[in-house]
Each structure stands twice: as structure tokens, then as C-alpha cells.
């Protein structure tokens, strides 16, 4: 069986520099940005940030919510590369307690912002839906352009509120520690 597998030189495959690029169809369906030799699909949050609709605080809040949601739901943590000084401490029990705290925080945020906001956060951040896809789902009776504008404005406002919620939760936590 392994005799059938053979390596094809990059030049023979039609690739000059060894970088695999997205297909033409993928380019038609998504906005793609090249970062180094990596191609990334530009999601709705990044497009709002690039347009100036949201700032650094909202971008950080969106990233934090996404990471907490994934950890609470799936138990997966995406750690940035470590310089070796920071090590994960604890065991399965502390890991699960941390996961429980993330889940409680996501629930607290849902209670503070409301279920409709939570559904939009899931669509925007967890499922990475485009504004058009969200618009088709939330406002099927409206024209695509009008529905997309409504969803975009709602998401920008929602991320501002999310940043404020995280700030409020942080202040409460600091007050509890000091008092």
C-alpha cells in the first residue's frame, strides 16, 4: 500500500513557492487575508474592527467571550505560545473548577444582556456567521441589505455592552478581593 504513495514536487503540483492557496470558489465566498504564508478568513468581528465600528476593548471582549464559551462548552483552551515562564498548574479538579467558573460567567453574561443578545453572540462569535447569514436567519422578511445593516449595528452595540459587562465583572471581583 505504501508503494502507491509518492511525493510530488511542489513545482509539479503547479505551486511555485510551496504555499497552498485557497481555491477560487473559496475566494468568491469569503474575504480572505494573507498573514505571512497563512490565509485567514476575515470574520465579522474583524471586519467591524477594520471599519472602525468597534475598538480594542470590544475586540478583546469578543475574544475573551469566545475563549470562555469554548472552554465552558467543550473544555478546550487555546493557549498562546508560552515563553516557558508560565506553566499550567493544578490537576483535573482545578481544571474543571475553572471550566465551571467560565460556564457560570457565560450564564451571568447571558442573564445580564438577555437571551436575544446571547443568541447573537453565539451566532457572531461561536458559529462565526457572516452578517448576511445572521440577517437571513433573524430577519427573513426584510431585504438582504437592510437586514444586514440592522444585524451589523446590533452586533457593534452588543460588543460595546459585552466590553462594559466584563469591566463591571472585573470591578466586582476586585472589590470582593479587597473587602
TORTIMAR-277449 format. One record per residue (C-alpha): residue in three letters; x, y, z; chain. Coordinates in nm, 2 decimals, padded with zeros to 4 digits. Each point is the difference from the previous one (the first is absolute). Layout:
# TORTIMAR-277449
+------+--------+--------+--------+-------+
! rest !   east !  north !     up ! kette !
+------+--------+--------+--------+-------+
!  ALA !      X !      Y !      Z !     A !
...
+------+--------+--------+--------+-------+
# end
This chain:
# TORTIMAR-277449
+------+--------+--------+--------+-------+
! rest !   east !  north !     up ! kette !
+------+--------+--------+--------+-------+
!  UNK !  00.00 !  00.00 !  00.00 !     A !
!  UNK !  00.28 !  00.24 !  00.09 !     A !
!  UNK !  00.16 ! -00.06 ! -00.34 !     A !
!  UNK ! -00.30 !  00.19 ! -00.16 !     A !
!  UNK !  00.06 !  00.31 !  00.20 !     A !
!  UNK !  00.26 !  00.23 ! -00.16 !     A !
!  UNK !  00.11 !  00.35 !  00.06 !     A !
!  UNK ! -00.07 !  00.25 ! -00.26 !     A !
!  UNK !  00.24 !  00.29 ! -00.04 !     A !
!  UNK ! -00.15 !  00.34 !  00.07 !     A !
!  UNK !  00.08 !  00.13 ! -00.35 !     A !
!  UNK ! -00.17 ! -00.31 ! -00.16 !     A !
!  UNK ! -00.32 !  00.08 !  00.20 !     A !
!  UNK ! -00.01 !  00.34 ! -00.15 !     A !
!  UNK !  00.11 !  00.19 !  00.31 !     A !
!  UNK !  00.30 !  00.22 ! -00.04 !     A !
!  UNK !  00.07 !  00.10 !  00.35 !     A !
!  UNK ! -00.13 ! -00.30 !  00.20 !     A !
!  UNK ! -00.29 !  00.20 !  00.14 !     A !
!  UNK ! -00.34 ! -00.16 ! -00.03 !     A !
!  UNK ! -00.26 !  00.27 ! -00.09 !     A !
!  UNK ! -00.38 ! -00.01 !  00.04 !     A !
!  UNK ! -00.19 ! -00.10 ! -00.30 !     A !
!  UNK ! -00.18 !  00.25 ! -00.23 !     A !
!  UNK ! -00.33 ! -00.11 !  00.14 !     A !
!  UNK !  00.12 !  00.07 !  00.35 !     A !
!  UNK !  00.10 !  00.35 ! -00.10 !     A !
!  UNK ! -00.34 !  00.06 ! -00.14 !     A !
!  UNK ! -00.18 ! -00.11 !  00.32 !     A !
!  UNK !  00.23 !  00.17 !  00.26 !     A !
!  UNK !  00.22 !  00.30 !  00.05 !     A !
!  UNK !  00.35 ! -00.15 !  00.05 !     A !
!  UNK !  00.30 !  00.18 !  00.14 !     A !
!  UNK !  00.36 ! -00.13 ! -00.04 !     A !
!  UNK !  00.20 !  00.02 !  00.32 !     A !
!  UNK !  00.36 ! -00.12 ! -00.07 !     A !
!  UNK ! -00.05 ! -00.32 ! -00.19 !     A !
!  UNK ! -00.33 ! -00.07 !  00.17 !     A !
!  UNK ! -00.34 !  00.08 ! -00.14 !     A !
!  UNK ! -00.28 !  00.09 !  00.24 !     A !
!  UNK ! -00.37 !  00.06 ! -00.06 !     A !
!  UNK ! -00.09 !  00.35 !  00.13 !     A !
!  UNK ! -00.29 ! -00.05 !  00.24 !     A !
!  UNK ! -00.27 !  00.25 !  00.08 !     A !
!  UNK !  00.17 !  00.13 !  00.32 !     A !
!  UNK !  00.33 !  00.07 ! -00.19 !     A !
!  UNK ! -00.20 !  00.18 ! -00.27 !     A !
!  UNK ! -00.17 !  00.22 !  00.26 !     A !
!  UNK !  00.34 !  00.08 !  00.16 !     A !
!  UNK !  00.15 !  00.08 ! -00.34 !     A !
!  UNK ! -00.29 !  00.23 ! -00.08 !     A !
!  UNK !  00.04 !  00.18 !  00.33 !     A !
!  UNK ! -00.34 ! -00.11 !  00.13 !     A !
!  UNK !  00.15 ! -00.15 !  00.31 !     A !
!  UNK !  00.32 !  00.07 !  00.19 !     A !
!  UNK !  00.27 ! -00.20 !  00.18 !     A !
!  UNK ! -00.21 ! -00.05 !  00.31 !     A !
!  UNK ! -00.29 ! -00.15 ! -00.20 !     A !
!  UNK !  00.25 ! -00.22 ! -00.19 !     A !
!  UNK !  00.15 ! -00.12 !  00.32 !     A !
!  UNK ! -00.34 ! -00.07 !  00.16 !     A !
!  UNK ! -00.11 ! -00.20 ! -00.31 !     A !
!  UNK !  00.32 ! -00.21 !  00.02 !     A !
!  UNK ! -00.04 ! -00.06 !  00.37 !     A !
!  UNK ! -00.37 ! -00.10 ! -00.03 !     A !
!  UNK !  00.09 ! -00.24 ! -00.29 !     A !
!  UNK !  00.28 ! -00.16 !  00.20 !     A !
!  UNK ! -00.21 ! -00.03 !  00.31 !     A !
!  UNK ! -00.30 ! -00.14 ! -00.20 !     A !
!  UNK !  00.22 ! -00.26 ! -00.17 !     A !
!  UNK !  00.16 ! -00.10 !  00.33 !     A !
!  UNK ! -00.34 ! -00.02 !  00.18 !     A !
!  UNK ! -00.16 ! -00.19 ! -00.28 !     A !
!  UNK !  00.28 ! -00.23 ! -00.12 !     A !
!  UNK !  00.27 !  00.01 !  00.26 !     A !
!  UNK !  00.25 !  00.12 ! -00.25 !     A !
!  UNK !  00.25 !  00.29 !  00.06 !     A !
!  UNK !  00.19 !  00.17 ! -00.27 !     A !
!  UNK !  00.32 !  00.12 !  00.16 !     A !
!  UNK !  00.23 !  00.24 ! -00.16 !     A !
!  UNK !  00.36 ! -00.13 ! -00.04 !     A !
!  UNK !  00.18 !  00.02 !  00.33 !     A !
!  UNK !  00.35 !  00.13 !  00.06 !     A !
!  UNK !  00.04 ! -00.27 !  00.26 !     A !
!  UNK ! -00.05 !  00.21 !  00.31 !     A !
!  UNK ! -00.37 ! -00.07 !  00.03 !     A !
!  UNK ! -00.10 ! -00.35 !  00.08 !     A !
!  UNK ! -00.35 ! -00.15 !  00.04 !     A !
!  UNK ! -00.04 ! -00.09 !  00.36 !     A !
!  UNK ! -00.26 ! -00.23 !  00.16 !     A !
!  UNK ! -00.17 ! -00.32 ! -00.08 !     A !
!  UNK ! -00.33 ! -00.12 ! -00.15 !     A !
!  UNK ! -00.18 !  00.14 !  00.30 !     A !
!  UNK !  00.13 !  00.36 ! -00.04 !     A !
!  UNK ! -00.05 ! -00.03 ! -00.37 !     A !
!  UNK ! -00.36 ! -00.09 !  00.04 !     A !
!  UNK ! -00.05 !  00.27 !  00.26 !     A !
!  UNK !  00.13 !  00.26 ! -00.25 !     A !
!  UNK ! -00.23 ! -00.14 ! -00.27 !     A !
!  UNK ! -00.29 !  00.03 !  00.24 !     A !
!  UNK !  00.09 !  00.36 !  00.08 !     A !
!  UNK !  00.01 !  00.08 ! -00.38 !     A !
!  UNK ! -00.34 ! -00.17 ! -00.04 !     A !
!  UNK ! -00.14 !  00.21 !  00.29 !     A !
!  UNK !  00.15 !  00.32 ! -00.15 !     A !
!  UNK ! -00.16 ! -00.08 ! -00.34 !     A !
!  UNK ! -00.33 ! -00.06 !  00.18 !     A !
!  UNK !  00.04 !  00.32 !  00.20 !     A !
!  UNK !  00.07 !  00.20 ! -00.32 !     A !
!  UNK ! -00.31 ! -00.16 ! -00.17 !     A !
!  UNK ! -00.21 !  00.10 !  00.30 !     A !
!  UNK !  00.14 !  00.36 ! -00.01 !     A !
!  UNK ! -00.04 !  00.05 ! -00.38 !     A !
!  UNK ! -00.30 ! -00.22 ! -00.06 !     A !
!  UNK ! -00.07 ! -00.31 ! -00.21 !     A !
!  UNK ! -00.02 !  00.19 ! -00.33 !     A !
!  UNK !  00.34 !  00.15 !  00.05 !     A !
!  UNK !  00.14 ! -00.34 !  00.10 !     A !
!  UNK ! -00.14 ! -00.16 ! -00.32 !     A !
!  UNK !  00.17 !  00.28 ! -00.21 !     A !
!  UNK !  00.33 ! -00.05 !  00.18 !     A !
!  UNK ! -00.02 ! -00.37 ! -00.07 !     A !
!  UNK ! -00.07 !  00.07 ! -00.37 !     A !
!  UNK !  00.27 !  00.27 ! -00.03 !     A !
!  UNK !  00.28 ! -00.15 !  00.21 !     A !
!  UNK ! -00.06 ! -00.37 !  00.05 !     A !
!  UNK ! -00.14 ! -00.10 ! -00.34 !     A !
!  UNK !  00.18 !  00.29 ! -00.18 !     A !
!  UNK ! -00.30 !  00.07 ! -00.22 !     A !
!  UNK !  00.02 !  00.29 ! -00.24 !     A !
!  UNK ! -00.23 !  00.30 !  00.03 !     A !
!  UNK ! -00.19 ! -00.12 ! -00.31 !     A !
!  UNK ! -00.05 ! -00.35 !  00.15 !     A !
!  UNK ! -00.11 !  00.15 !  00.33 !     A !
!  UNK ! -00.24 !  00.24 ! -00.18 !     A !
!  UNK ! -00.16 ! -00.29 ! -00.20 !     A !
!  UNK ! -00.05 ! -00.18 !  00.33 !     A !
!  UNK ! -00.12 !  00.29 !  00.21 !     A !
!  UNK ! -00.19 !  00.21 ! -00.25 !     A !
!  UNK ! -00.12 ! -00.22 ! -00.29 !     A !
!  UNK ! -00.28 !  00.24 ! -00.10 !     A !
!  UNK !  00.23 !  00.30 ! -00.05 !     A !
!  UNK !  00.22 !  00.07 ! -00.30 !     A !
!  UNK !  00.35 ! -00.14 !  00.03 !     A !
!  UNK !  00.17 !  00.34 !  00.01 !     A !
!  UNK ! -00.23 !  00.15 !  00.26 !     A !
!  UNK !  00.01 ! -00.31 !  00.22 !     A !
!  UNK !  00.38 ! -00.02 ! -00.03 !     A !
!  UNK !  00.03 !  00.37 !  00.11 !     A !
!  UNK ! -00.23 ! -00.07 !  00.30 !     A !
!  UNK !  00.21 ! -00.30 !  00.11 !     A !
!  UNK !  00.33 !  00.18 ! -00.04 !     A !
!  UNK ! -00.12 !  00.29 !  00.22 !     A !
!  UNK ! -00.14 ! -00.24 !  00.26 !     A !
!  UNK !  00.32 ! -00.19 !  00.01 !     A !
!  UNK !  00.21 !  00.31 !  00.04 !     A !
!  UNK ! -00.22 !  00.12 !  00.29 !     A !
!  UNK !  00.00 ! -00.35 !  00.15 !     A !
!  UNK !  00.38 ! -00.01 !  00.01 !     A !
!  UNK !  00.01 !  00.34 !  00.17 !     A !
!  UNK ! -00.24 ! -00.13 !  00.26 !     A !
!  UNK !  00.21 ! -00.32 !  00.04 !     A !
!  UNK !  00.31 !  00.20 !  00.06 !     A !
!  UNK ! -00.19 !  00.20 !  00.27 !     A !
!  UNK ! -00.12 ! -00.32 !  00.16 !     A !
!  UNK !  00.35 ! -00.14 !  00.02 !     A !
!  UNK !  00.12 !  00.33 !  00.15 !     A !
!  UNK ! -00.28 ! -00.01 !  00.26 !     A !
!  UNK !  00.07 ! -00.37 !  00.09 !     A !
!  UNK !  00.37 !  00.09 !  00.04 !     A !
!  UNK ! -00.08 !  00.29 !  00.23 !     A !
!  UNK ! -00.23 ! -00.23 !  00.21 !     A !
!  UNK !  00.27 ! -00.26 !  00.03 !     A !
!  UNK !  00.26 !  00.25 !  00.10 !     A !
!  UNK ! -00.23 !  00.15 !  00.27 !     A !
!  UNK ! -00.07 ! -00.35 !  00.13 !     A !
!  UNK !  00.38 ! -00.07 !  00.03 !     A !
!  UNK !  00.08 !  00.33 !  00.17 !     A !
!  UNK ! -00.30 ! -00.01 !  00.24 !     A !
+------+--------+--------+--------+-------+
# end
